[in-house]
């Protein structure tokens, strides 16, 4: 039986180091964030202390870039949700609200 893609406690990374390096270059992720791949048996939930687990598809589908704004991170923490659990339209609404507040 295949693992469900919606169960983060069973989902493991399928990226290779080469794919991660390309992703970091393509999306200009700052190297001081020290992006690393999880081990082959490490699930995205529960994740390592001090690390922020991240699905690369969020950038591909929602056109998001790293680093995220502090506002977005605080919203996610307040509601206890992972960025991969937020619909791309929801992400754009959060961004629109943040930009409106700055304006």
C-alpha positions, 0 to 999 in steps of 0.5 A, a space after each residue: 500500500 502506498 503512503 498517503 501524500 497528505 500524511 506528513 508523519 509518513 511522508 519522506 523526502 524524495 529529493 536528491 542532493 543535486 536537486 536540492 542544490 539546483 532548487 537553492 540556486 534557482 530560488 536564490 535561497 540564502 546559504 546562511 539558512 543552511 538548507 539540508 536534506 532530511 535523512 532517507 527515513 526522516 519524516 517531515 513531521 516530527 522534524 529536527 529541532 531548529 529546522 524548518 521543514 519545507 516542501 519545494 513544491 510550495 515555491 513551484 505552485 504558489 510562486 513563493 520565495 525564501 526567505 519568507 516574511 516574518 509576518 507570514 511565519 508568525 501567522 503560520 505559527 499562530 495558527 499552528 499550520 505548516 506552509 504546505 497545509 495552506 492553499 496557494 490562494 490563502 498564501 496570496 491573501 496573507 501576502 496581500 494583507 501584509 502589503 496592504 498593511 505596509 501601504 
